Amino acid sequence: MNDDPAAAAAARSAVAARRRVLRGALAVAGAAALHPLAAVAGAGVAAAAPAPASGTSVIAVRRFGRYEVLALLDAHGPFPGTGQAAFPEATDADWARARRLDPAAFGPGDTWEPDFRCYAVRRPGGRVTLVDTGIGPVGSPASGWAPVPGRLPAVLARAGIVPGDVEAVVLTHLHEDHYGWSVTPEGVPVFPEARYLVQHAEVAALGPTRTARTYVVEPLLRAGRLHEVDGRTPLAGPAGPGSAVTLLPTPGHTPGHQSVLVTGGGGRLLITGDVLVHAVQLVAPGVRYLYEADPATARRSREHLLAEARRTGTVLATAHLNRPFIHPWAVDVLTH
């Protein structure tokens, strides 16, 4: 969602402290024999995850042909500052429509309370493509501002997904609330059999000291797990006629932001990442988000994405709205 340098500096210090805590906890538990994800969850990281908003499901499921798409709630909690500060161009009318669409996002005093959500695309045979890995444990880079610890390890277990089931991890972009459970605090890939896929433009834009590079990119490179793609990329093999998972460049929020298109059974679903981060950008796509790297490009990506979704009847799967799945045509029905 953002990559605040001050928060990142604080988070690096917290990561070091967290590593010491985890080492001690895991030693006591005899965790050397555990898989990294089981070890982290076993240390109590996931158990204390913030509660979701009232009425929000931790797991929501849609089927598209033989694909099963699972929305996995990592966390819910307030974003720093006010909604108006994050979306300075939004009008009173925009806010009124957004509130009708996603009331759980509106906290006291104009605070914004987003969900932090990942997605799993499960194909026949149980193999999984995981889209984003959330905010991570206490001490992860998102700890400076996000409601850590996230609950993703526990939610994956509830969904019947073990780390070895995950054949691909798609990182929509390299903001810290989207890669938190990619590696352990020691830099070990949490999903050891997965390719971690990110757009080349996203990695190329990172300076040598950026937290995303040191915390997640370099460990994945050392492990041989990072795979850079360039542009539109078919990912999973077909799960029946007309079925596919495809990576689509949607730049602007970050230079190499990507979304994930799932087609199957005659339906389409688009996992949006941070192309839109609040309902106010769904009802008013021209509204700028304060932390977009290139607002003009982000606006074009968002407007094109929403226009195409309306034209094709594509369901949107959102990362930060408090409703995981929404039809673009339903926006008009729900907000008027």
C-alpha positions in Angstrom: 0.0 0.0 0.0 2.9 2.3 0.7 6.7 2.1 1.5 7.4 4.8 4.1 11.3 5.3 4.6 10.9 6.3 8.2 8.7 3.3 9.0 11.1 1.1 7.1 14.0 2.2 9.2 12.1 1.5 12.4 11.0 -1.8 11.0 14.6 -2.9 10.2 15.4 -2.4 13.9 12.3 -4.3 14.9 13.2 -7.2 12.5 16.5 -7.7 14.2 14.8 -7.8 17.6 12.1 -10.1 16.3 14.7 -12.5 14.9 16.2 -12.9 18.4 12.8 -13.5 19.9 11.9 -16.1 17.2 15.2 -17.9 17.5 14.6 -18.4 21.3 11.0 -19.4 20.8 11.7 -21.8 18.1 14.6 -23.4 20.0 12.4 -24.0 22.9 9.8 -25.6 20.7 12.3 -27.7 18.9 11.3 -26.0 15.7 14.3 -27.0 13.7 12.4 -29.9 12.4 9.4 -27.8 11.3 8.7 -26.2 8.0 9.3 -22.4 8.2 5.6 -21.5 8.0 4.7 -24.0 10.7 7.5 -22.7 12.8 6.5 -19.1 12.5 2.9 -19.9 13.2 3.9 -22.2 16.1 5.7 -19.3 17.7 2.4 -17.6 18.3 2.7 -15.1 15.5 -0.6 -15.8 13.8 -2.6 -16.5 16.9 -2.9 -12.9 18.0 -3.9 -11.5 14.6 -6.3 -8.5 14.7 -9.9 -9.4 14.4 -11.7 -8.8 11.1 -14.4 -6.2 10.8 -17.8 -7.3 11.9 -19.4 -9.5 9.2 -16.1 -10.0 7.3 -15.2 -13.6 6.5 -11.7 -14.8 7.1 -12.1 -17.0 4.0 -14.4 -16.4 1.1 -14.6 -18.6 -2.0 -15.6 -18.3 -5.6 -15.4 -20.9 -8.3 -14.5 -20.3 -12.0 -14.8 -23.5 -13.9 -12.4 -25.9 -12.2 -10.5 -23.1 -10.4 -11.3 -22.3 -6.8 -10.4 -18.7 -5.8 -10.0 -18.2 -2.1 -9.9 -14.7 -0.5 -7.7 -15.0 2.6 -7.9 -12.3 5.3 -4.5 -11.6 6.7 -5.6 -8.6 8.9 -7.9 -5.7 9.4 -7.1 -2.4 11.1 -6.7 1.3 10.8 -4.4 3.0 8.3 -2.3 5.9 9.6 -3.9 9.3 9.2 -7.3 10.1 7.7 -9.2 9.0 4.6 -9.2 12.5 3.3 -5.5 12.8 3.7 -4.9 9.6 1.8 -7.4 10.6 -1.0 -7.2 14.4 -1.1 -9.2 14.8 -4.3 -12.2 12.9 -3.1 -15.4 15.0 -2.8 -18.2 14.7 -0.2 -20.3 13.0 -2.9 -17.5 10.5 -3.6 -17.2 9.7 0.1 -21.0 9.3 0.5 -21.1 6.7 -2.3 -18.0 4.9 -1.0 -19.5 4.6 2.5 -22.6 2.9 1.0 -20.4 0.5 -0.9 -17.9 -0.4 1.9 -19.2 0.9 5.3 -16.7 -1.1 7.3 -13.8 1.0 5.9 -15.0 4.0 7.8 -13.8 4.3 11.3 -14.2 7.1 13.9 -12.8 10.5 13.1 -12.4 9.9 9.4 -10.1 7.0 9.9 -9.7 4.4 7.2 -9.9 0.8 8.2 -8.9 -1.5 5.3 -8.7 -5.2 5.1 -5.3 -6.7 4.2 -6.1 -9.6 2.0 -4.3 -12.3 -0.1 -5.7 -14.7 -2.6 -5.2 -18.4 -3.4 -6.1 -19.9 -6.8 -6.4 -23.6 -6.4 -6.6 -25.9 -9.4 -7.6 -29.6 -9.7 -5.1 -31.7 -7.9 -4.7 -29.1 -5.1 -1.8 -27.1 -6.5 -2.1 -23.4 -5.5 -1.0 -20.0 -6.9 -0.8 -17.6 -4.0 -1.3 -13.9 -4.8 0.5 -11.7 -2.3 1.6 -12.7 1.2 0.3 -10.0 3.5 1.7 -8.0 6.3 3.7 -10.7 8.0 4.7 -11.3 11.6 5.6 -8.8 14.3 8.9 -7.4 13.2 8.2 -7.6 9.5 8.8 -4.4 7.5 5.1 -3.5 7.8 5.3 -3.4 11.6 5.9 0.3 11.6 2.3 1.0 10.5 0.2 -2.1 9.7 -1.8 -4.2 12.2 0.7 -7.0 12.6 0.8 -9.9 13.2 -1.1 -11.1 10.2 -3.1 -14.3 10.3 -2.1 -15.8 6.9 -0.4 -19.0 8.2 -3.5 -19.9 10.2 -5.9 -19.0 7.4 -4.0 -21.1 4.9 -4.1 -24.0 7.3 -7.9 -23.5 7.7 -8.2 -23.6 4.0 -6.4 -26.9 3.8 -3.3 -25.4 2.1 0.2 -26.5 3.3 3.3 -24.7 2.1 4.2 -27.5 -0.3 0.9 -27.1 -2.2 2.0 -23.6 -3.3 3.6 -23.8 -6.8 3.7 -20.1 -7.4 3.6 -16.9 -5.4 2.6 -13.8 -7.4 3.7 -10.6 -5.7 1.5 -7.9 -7.2 4.1 -5.3 -6.1 6.8 -4.8 -3.5 5.1 -2.8 -0.9 5.6 -4.2 2.6 2.0 -5.1 3.3 2.0 -7.5 0.2 5.2 -9.5 0.8 5.3 -10.0 4.6 4.9 -13.8 4.7 7.2 -14.4 1.7 10.2 -15.2 3.8 10.9 -15.9 7.4 12.8 -13.2 9.5 15.9 -15.3 8.7 15.3 -14.9 5.0 14.2 -18.5 4.3 11.4 -18.8 1.6 8.2 -19.7 3.4 6.9 -21.6 0.3 10.0 -23.7 -0.6 8.6 -25.2 -3.8 7.2 -22.0 -5.3 8.4 -19.7 -7.9 8.0 -16.1 -6.6 6.9 -14.0 -9.6 7.3 -10.3 -9.9 7.5 -7.9 -12.8 11.1 -7.0 -13.9 10.1 -3.3 -13.8 9.2 -3.6 -10.1 12.6 -5.1 -9.2 14.5 -2.7 -11.4 13.0 0.3 -9.7 14.3 -0.7 -6.3 17.4 1.1 -5.0 20.1 -1.1 -3.3 19.1 -0.2 0.2 15.3 -0.3 -0.2 13.7 -2.6 2.4 11.9 -4.7 -0.3 15.3 -5.5 -1.9 17.1 -6.4 1.3 14.2 -8.2 3.1 12.6 -10.2 0.3 14.2 -9.8 -3.1 17.8 -10.7 -2.1 16.8 -13.7 0.0 14.6 -15.1 -2.8 17.4 -14.6 -5.3 19.9 -16.4 -3.1 17.4 -19.3 -2.7 16.9 -19.4 -6.5 13.1 -18.7 -6.0 12.7 -15.3 -7.6 11.4 -15.2 -11.2 11.1 -11.9 -12.9 8.5 -11.6 -15.7 8.1 -8.9 -18.3 4.7 -7.8 -19.3 1.6 -10.0 -19.8 2.5 -13.6 -18.8 0.5 -16.8 -18.9 1.0 -18.6 -15.6 -0.9 -21.8 -14.8 -1.8 -24.5 -17.2 -5.4 -24.9 -18.3 -7.9 -26.4 -15.9 -10.3 -27.2 -18.6 -11.3 -25.4 -21.8 -11.1 -21.6 -21.6 -9.3 -21.7 -18.3 -6.1 -19.8 -17.5 -4.3 -17.7 -15.0 -2.5 -14.6 -16.5 -0.4 -11.9 -15.1 -1.3 -8.4 -16.4 0.8 -5.3 -16.0 -1.1 -2.5 -14.2 1.6 0.0 -13.4 1.3 3.3 -11.6 0.8 2.4 -8.0 4.4 1.2 -8.4 6.4 0.9 -11.5 5.9 -2.8 -12.0 2.5 -3.4 -10.4 0.7 -6.4 -11.8 -2.8 -7.9 -11.4 -3.9 -11.5 -11.9 -6.7 -12.5 -14.3 -8.4 -15.9 -13.7 -10.7 -17.3 -16.4 -12.7 -20.4 -16.2 -16.2 -21.8 -16.7 -17.1 -18.8 -18.9 -16.3 -16.4 -16.0 -13.6 -13.9 -15.3 -12.1 -12.7 -12.1 -9.3 -10.1 -11.7 -7.2 -9.9 -8.5 -6.5 -6.2 -8.5 -3.7 -5.7 -6.0 -3.4 -2.0 -5.3 -4.7 -0.7 -8.6 -7.6 0.5 -6.3 -7.2 0.5 -2.6 -10.4 2.0 -1.3 -14.1 2.1 -2.4 -13.7 5.8 -3.2 -11.5 4.8 -6.1 -14.1 2.3 -7.3 -16.9 4.9 -7.3 -14.6 7.7 -8.6 -11.6 6.1 -10.5 -10.0 9.5 -11.1 -9.3 10.0 -7.4 -5.6 9.9 -6.6 -4.2 7.9 -3.7 -1.4 9.7 -1.8 1.1 6.9 -2.1 0.9 6.2 -5.8 4.3 6.4 -7.4 2.9 7.7 -10.7 -0.6 9.1 -10.2 -1.3 9.7 -13.9 -0.3 6.2 -14.9 -2.1 4.7 -11.9 -5.3 6.5 -13.0 -5.0 5.2 -16.5 -4.5 1.7 -15.2 -7.4 1.9 -12.9 -9.8 3.5 -15.5 -8.8 0.9 -18.1 -9.1 -2.0 -15.7 -12.6 -0.9 -14.5 -13.8 -0.2 -18.0 -12.7 -3.6 -19.2 -14.2 -5.3 -16.2 -17.6 -3.7 -16.9 -17.4 -4.6 -20.6 -16.5 -8.2 -19.9 -18.5 -8.8 -16.7 -15.3 -9.5 -14.7 -15.5 -9.9 -11.0 -13.0 -7.8 -9.0 -11.1 -9.4 -6.1 -9.8 -6.6 -4.0 -6.9 -6.4 -1.5 -8.1 -3.7 0.8 -11.8 -3.2 0.5 -13.8 -4.9 3.3 -15.6 -7.0 0.6 -13.4 -9.3 -1.3 -15.4 -9.9 -4.4 -17.5 -7.3 -6.3 -19.0 -6.9 -9.7 -18.2 -3.4 -11.2 -21.8 -3.1 -12.4 -23.0 -3.5 -8.8 -21.3 -0.3 -7.8 -24.0 1.8 -9.4 -26.8 -0.3 -7.8 -25.2 -0.3 -4.3 -24.3 3.4 -4.2 -27.4 5.2 -5.5 
